[in-house]
Amino acid sequence: MRALLLAVAAAGCSHVAPAGEAIVRWDGEGKAWLYTTATSAPAGTVQAQYPGADGMARCCAALKAVGNGTRGEGPRASDQVRTEKVWMYATERAAGAVVVARDAGPFVGAAVFGTDAVLHQRTPTELSLGEYEPAPQLLTCVTQEGVHLLKEEGGAKRTHLYLPFGYEVKPAACSKRAMALVKGS
């Protein structure tokens, strides 16, 4: 009987929402979507980059994923490391979160969930999951056809999500480090 109670107690405590990364896409009207390999909606607060009034990346808006994930319409996001399915989740603003201006225009950036680590924006395209090195790094890179989200930890690429835009854009400057990770070096 005692062994059964311990097994039931352990089973009840073993479900912890995994930490993860996502591409966040703002539609230009203040609405954001997350693209992640998480098979269920990220629980708790999502820390996400958002567009400032000047269109530059700011850190961080507090969001909550809502509803079930979908595969999305149009060009589909992909996982370039583990080839897992990428799901799209609608979001809503968490209580007390910054309000993103509706006229900020479309924007893509990075987001994290399921972690107590505070996201620190080092540059518009580089974020750190913690204040001190060797904290995991998130890098974004906008190419002519889409955006890459990369996570580097311990000198190795751990995550590479890609969201195609479905049309060509003027590529943003990607750091040499981000471009090397995109190319697989």
C-alpha contacts under 8 A as a table, 3 or more apart, distances in Angstrom:
res1	aa1	res2	aa2	distance
1	M	4	L	5.12
1	M	5	L	6.37
2	R	5	L	5.19
2	R	6	L	6.36
3	A	6	L	5.16
3	A	7	A	6.20
4	L	7	A	5.08
4	L	8	V	6.16
5	L	8	V	5.12
5	L	9	A	6.05
6	L	9	A	5.05
6	L	10	A	6.02
7	A	10	A	5.11
7	A	11	A	6.08
8	V	11	A	5.08
8	V	12	G	6.15
9	A	12	G	5.13
9	A	13	C	6.39
10	A	13	C	5.25
10	A	14	S	5.99
11	A	14	S	5.30
11	A	15	H	7.56
12	G	15	H	6.99
13	C	16	V	7.69
17	A	42	P	7.38
17	A	43	A	6.67
17	A	114	G	6.16
18	P	114	G	5.76
19	A	112	V	7.41
19	A	113	F	5.51
19	A	114	G	4.00
19	A	115	T	5.50
20	G	36	T	7.72
20	G	38	A	7.34
20	G	112	V	5.76
20	G	113	F	5.50
20	G	114	G	6.46
20	G	115	T	7.94
21	E	36	T	6.51
21	E	110	A	7.35
21	E	111	A	5.72
21	E	112	V	4.49
21	E	113	F	6.48
22	A	34	L	5.84
22	A	35	Y	5.20
22	A	36	T	4.63
22	A	37	T	7.89
22	A	110	A	6.03
22	A	111	A	5.02
22	A	112	V	6.12
22	A	149	L	7.60
22	A	161	L	7.75
23	I	34	L	5.70
23	I	35	Y	5.07
23	I	36	T	6.76
23	I	108	V	6.91
23	I	109	G	5.81
23	I	110	A	4.92
23	I	111	A	5.99
23	I	149	L	6.41
23	I	161	L	7.39
23	I	163	L	7.76
24	V	32	A	6.48
24	V	33	W	5.64
24	V	34	L	4.67
24	V	35	Y	6.45
24	V	48	A	6.68
24	V	49	Q	7.34
24	V	108	V	5.61
24	V	109	G	5.27
24	V	110	A	5.63
24	V	111	A	6.00
25	R	32	A	5.43
25	R	33	W	5.25
25	R	34	L	6.51
25	R	106	P	7.48
25	R	107	F	5.86
25	R	108	V	4.52
25	R	109	G	6.67
26	W	29	E	7.53
26	W	30	G	6.51
26	W	31	K	5.62
26	W	32	A	4.31
26	W	33	W	6.58
26	W	50	Y	7.44
26	W	105	G	7.90
26	W	106	P	5.44
26	W	107	F	5.04
26	W	108	V	6.23
27	D	30	G	6.52
27	D	31	K	5.73
27	D	32	A	6.37
27	D	105	G	6.95
27	D	106	P	4.76
27	D	107	F	6.82
28	G	31	K	7.21
28	G	102	R	5.88
28	G	103	D	6.17
28	G	104	A	5.84
28	G	105	G	3.87
28	G	106	P	4.13
28	G	107	F	7.04
29	E	101	A	7.55
29	E	102	R	4.28
29	E	103	D	6.49
29	E	104	A	7.67
29	E	105	G	7.13
29	E	106	P	7.85
30	G	99	V	7.90
30	G	100	V	5.53
30	G	101	A	6.21
30	G	102	R	4.79
30	G	103	D	7.98
30	G	104	A	7.97
31	K	91	T	7.36
31	K	92	E	7.52
32	A	90	A	6.59
32	A	91	T	5.81
32	A	92	E	7.51
33	W	88	M	6.50
33	W	89	Y	5.54
33	W	90	A	4.75
33	W	91	T	5.80
34	L	65	A	7.71
34	L	87	W	7.87
34	L	88	M	5.47
34	L	89	Y	5.11
34	L	90	A	6.59
34	L	91	T	7.29
34	L	111	A	7.84
35	Y	77	A	6.99
35	Y	86	V	6.19
35	Y	87	W	5.52
35	Y	88	M	4.63
35	Y	89	Y	6.67
36	T	86	V	5.17
36	T	87	W	5.43
36	T	88	M	6.69
36	T	161	L	7.75
37	T	79	D	7.45
37	T	84	E	6.35
37	T	85	K	5.87
37	T	86	V	4.47
37	T	87	W	5.86
38	A	41	A	6.83
38	A	42	P	6.96
38	A	86	V	7.47
38	A	87	W	6.91
39	T	69	G	7.34
39	T	87	W	6.88
40	S	68	N	7.02
40	S	69	G	6.72
41	A	65	A	5.83
41	A	66	V	6.78
41	A	67	G	7.04
41	A	68	N	6.41
41	A	69	G	6.51
41	A	89	Y	6.73
42	P	46	V	7.56
42	P	64	K	7.74
42	P	65	A	6.02
42	P	113	F	6.49
42	P	114	G	7.05
43	A	64	K	7.44
43	A	65	A	7.14
43	A	113	F	7.63
43	A	114	G	6.87
44	G	64	K	6.47
44	G	113	F	7.36
44	G	114	G	6.83
45	T	62	A	6.03
45	T	63	L	5.78
45	T	64	K	5.45
45	T	94	A	7.21
45	T	113	F	6.41
45	T	114	G	7.47
46	V	61	A	7.94
46	V	62	A	5.62
46	V	63	L	4.96
46	V	64	K	5.86
46	V	65	A	7.51
46	V	111	A	6.64
46	V	112	V	5.72
46	V	113	F	4.61
46	V	114	G	7.51
47	Q	59	C	7.91
47	Q	60	C	5.60
47	Q	61	A	5.78
47	Q	62	A	5.08
47	Q	63	L	6.52
47	Q	111	A	5.41
47	Q	112	V	5.37
47	Q	113	F	6.41
47	Q	119	L	7.22
48	A	59	C	6.66
48	A	60	C	5.06
48	A	61	A	5.16
48	A	62	A	6.46
48	A	63	L	7.07
48	A	109	G	7.41
48	A	110	A	5.97
48	A	111	A	4.08
48	A	112	V	6.59
49	Q	57	A	6.11
49	Q	58	R	5.44
49	Q	59	C	4.73
49	Q	60	C	4.88
49	Q	61	A	6.19
49	Q	109	G	5.55
49	Q	110	A	5.72
49	Q	111	A	6.27
50	Y	57	A	5.69
50	Y	58	R	5.32
50	Y	59	C	6.50
50	Y	60	C	6.56
50	Y	61	A	6.36
50	Y	100	V	7.05
50	Y	107	F	7.28
50	Y	108	V	7.88
50	Y	109	G	7.06
51	P	54	D	7.46
51	P	55	G	4.99
51	P	56	M	5.48
51	P	57	A	4.97
51	P	58	R	5.95
51	P	100	V	7.09
51	P	104	A	6.19
51	P	105	G	7.81
51	P	107	F	6.23
52	G	55	G	5.06
52	G	56	M	5.39
52	G	57	A	6.16
52	G	58	R	5.90
52	G	100	V	7.49
52	G	101	A	7.80
52	G	104	A	6.76
53	A	56	M	7.50
53	A	101	A	6.91
53	A	103	D	7.98
53	A	104	A	5.62
54	D	104	A	7.31
55	G	104	A	5.89
55	G	105	G	7.08
55	G	107	F	7.63
56	M	124	P	6.88
57	A	109	G	7.26
57	A	124	P	5.12
57	A	125	T	7.69
58	R	121	Q	7.62
58	R	124	P	7.08
59	C	119	L	7.63
59	C	120	H	7.30
59	C	121	Q	6.13
60	C	119	L	7.58
61	A	93	R	7.83
61	A	97	A	5.83
61	A	98	V	5.71
62	A	93	R	6.34
62	A	94	A	5.40
62	A	95	A	7.99
62	A	97	A	5.22
62	A	98	V	7.36
63	L	91	T	6.18
63	L	92	E	5.68
63	L	93	R	4.65
63	L	94	A	4.88
63	L	97	A	7.47
64	K	91	T	5.35
64	K	92	E	5.42
64	K	93	R	6.28
64	K	94	A	5.78
65	A	89	Y	6.04
65	A	90	A	5.85
65	A	91	T	4.35
65	A	92	E	6.59
66	V	89	Y	6.63
66	V	90	A	5.58
66	V	91	T	5.36
66	V	92	E	6.93
67	G	89	Y	6.95
67	G	90	A	6.83
68	N	89	Y	6.69
69	G	87	W	5.39
69	G	88	M	5.21
69	G	89	Y	4.88
69	G	90	A	7.81
70	T	87	W	5.52
70	T	88	M	5.21
70	T	89	Y	6.76
71	R	76	R	7.12
71	R	86	V	6.93
71	R	87	W	5.22
71	R	88	M	5.94
72	G	76	R	6.64
72	G	87	W	7.34
72	G	88	M	5.91
73	E	76	R	7.05
74	G	166	G	7.29
75	P	163	L	7.48
75	P	164	P	5.85
75	P	165	F	6.70
75	P	166	G	5.81
76	R	86	V	7.87
76	R	163	L	6.58
76	R	164	P	6.88
77	A	86	V	5.94
77	A	87	W	7.96
77	A	161	L	7.03
77	A	162	Y	5.45
77	A	163	L	4.27
77	A	164	P	6.49
78	S	83	T	6.97
78	S	84	E	7.52
78	S	85	K	6.74
78	S	86	V	5.75
78	S	161	L	5.73
78	S	162	Y	5.27
78	S	163	L	6.61
79	D	82	R	6.05
79	D	83	T	4.77
79	D	84	E	5.71
79	D	85	K	6.86
79	D	86	V	6.56
79	D	159	T	7.71
79	D	160	H	5.98
79	D	161	L	4.68
79	D	162	Y	6.49
80	Q	83	T	5.67
80	Q	159	T	7.69
80	Q	160	H	5.23
80	Q	161	L	5.92
80	Q	162	Y	7.04
81	V	158	R	7.42
81	V	159	T	6.20
81	V	160	H	5.77
81	V	161	L	7.87
93	R	97	A	6.21
93	R	99	V	7.86
94	A	97	A	5.49
100	V	104	A	7.41
101	A	104	A	5.41
102	R	105	G	7.21
108	V	147	V	7.36
109	G	125	T	7.83
109	G	140	T	6.66
109	G	149	L	7.90
110	A	138	L	7.33
110	A	139	L	7.77
110	A	140	T	6.87
110	A	149	L	6.74
112	V	115	T	7.43
112	V	119	L	7.91
117	A	129	L	5.76
117	A	130	G	5.67
118	V	129	L	6.01
118	V	130	G	5.64
118	V	131	E	7.69
119	L	127	L	6.50
119	L	128	S	5.71
119	L	129	L	4.87
119	L	130	G	6.16
120	H	127	L	5.44
120	H	128	S	5.08
120	H	129	L	6.49
120	H	130	G	6.58
120	H	131	E	6.60
121	Q	124	P	6.77
121	Q	125	T	7.99
121	Q	126	E	6.16
121	Q	127	L	4.37
121	Q	128	S	6.41
122	R	125	T	7.85
122	R	126	E	5.51
122	R	127	L	5.46
122	R	128	S	7.03
123	T	126	E	5.01
123	T	127	L	6.96
124	P	127	L	7.88
125	T	139	L	5.55
125	T	140	T	5.04
125	T	141	C	6.88
125	T	174	C	7.78
126	E	137	Q	7.02
126	E	138	L	5.80
126	E	139	L	4.63
126	E	140	T	6.66
127	L	137	Q	5.73
127	L	138	L	5.02
127	L	139	L	6.40
128	S	131	E	6.87
128	S	135	A	6.21
128	S	136	P	5.97
128	S	137	Q	4.57
128	S	138	L	6.14
129	L	135	A	5.63
129	L	136	P	5.42
129	L	137	Q	6.22
129	L	138	L	7.65
130	G	133	E	7.76
130	G	135	A	5.45
130	G	136	P	7.51
131	E	135	A	7.19
132	Y	135	A	6.01
134	P	153	E	7.87
134	P	154	G	7.19
135	A	153	E	7.20
136	P	151	K	6.90
136	P	152	E	5.77
136	P	153	E	4.54
136	P	154	G	7.23
137	Q	151	K	5.62
137	Q	152	E	5.17
137	Q	153	E	6.44
138	L	149	L	7.01
138	L	150	L	5.60
138	L	151	K	4.57
138	L	152	E	6.47
139	L	149	L	5.86
139	L	150	L	5.11
139	L	151	K	6.42
139	L	152	E	7.97
139	L	178	A	6.17
140	T	147	V	6.86
140	T	148	H	5.52
140	T	149	L	4.70
140	T	150	L	6.30
140	T	174	C	7.65
140	T	178	A	7.10
141	C	147	V	5.64
141	C	148	H	5.11
141	C	149	L	6.76
141	C	172	A	7.18
141	C	173	A	7.48
141	C	174	C	5.10
141	C	175	S	7.62
141	C	178	A	6.48
141	C	179	M	7.36
142	V	145	E	7.82
142	V	146	G	5.83
142	V	147	V	4.36
142	V	148	H	6.38
142	V	171	P	5.62
142	V	172	A	5.34
142	V	173	A	7.47
142	V	174	C	6.85
143	T	146	G	5.41
143	T	147	V	6.09
143	T	148	H	7.81
143	T	169	V	7.60
143	T	170	K	7.56
143	T	171	P	4.57
143	T	172	A	6.52
143	T	174	C	7.91
144	Q	168	E	5.37
144	Q	169	V	5.07
144	Q	170	K	5.78
144	Q	171	P	4.75
145	E	164	P	5.72
145	E	165	F	5.81
145	E	166	G	6.88
145	E	167	Y	6.20
145	E	168	E	4.99
145	E	169	V	6.36
146	G	162	Y	6.98
146	G	163	L	5.49
146	G	164	P	4.04
146	G	165	F	4.95
146	G	166	G	7.77
146	G	168	E	7.88
146	G	169	V	7.96
147	V	162	Y	5.75
147	V	163	L	5.36
147	V	164	P	6.47
147	V	165	F	7.71
148	H	160	H	6.66
148	H	161	L	5.71
148	H	162	Y	4.57
148	H	163	L	6.63
148	H	182	V	7.33
149	L	159	T	7.40
149	L	160	H	5.54
149	L	161	L	5.09
149	L	162	Y	6.39
150	L	157	K	7.03
150	L	158	R	7.48
150	L	159	T	5.26
150	L	160	H	4.57
150	L	161	L	6.62
150	L	178	A	7.32
150	L	181	L	7.29
150	L	182	V	7.72
151	K	157	K	5.89
151	K	158	R	5.44
151	K	159	T	4.82
151	K	160	H	6.71
152	E	155	G	6.18
152	E	156	A	5.43
152	E	157	K	4.58
152	E	158	R	5.74
152	E	159	T	7.25
153	E	156	A	5.46
153	E	157	K	6.52
153	E	158	R	6.54
157	K	160	H	7.42
157	K	181	L	6.73
160	H	182	V	7.59
164	P	167	Y	8.00
165	F	168	E	7.24
174	C	178	A	6.20
174	C	179	M	6.18
175	S	178	A	5.16
175	S	179	M	6.20
176	K	179	M	5.12
176	K	180	A	6.07
177	R	180	A	5.17
177	R	181	L	6.35
178	A	181	L	5.11
178	A	182	V	6.16
179	M	182	V	4.93
179	M	183	K	6.16
180	A	183	K	5.17
180	A	184	G	6.13
180	A	185	S	5.10
181	L	184	G	4.91
181	L	185	S	5.58
182	V	185	S	7.70
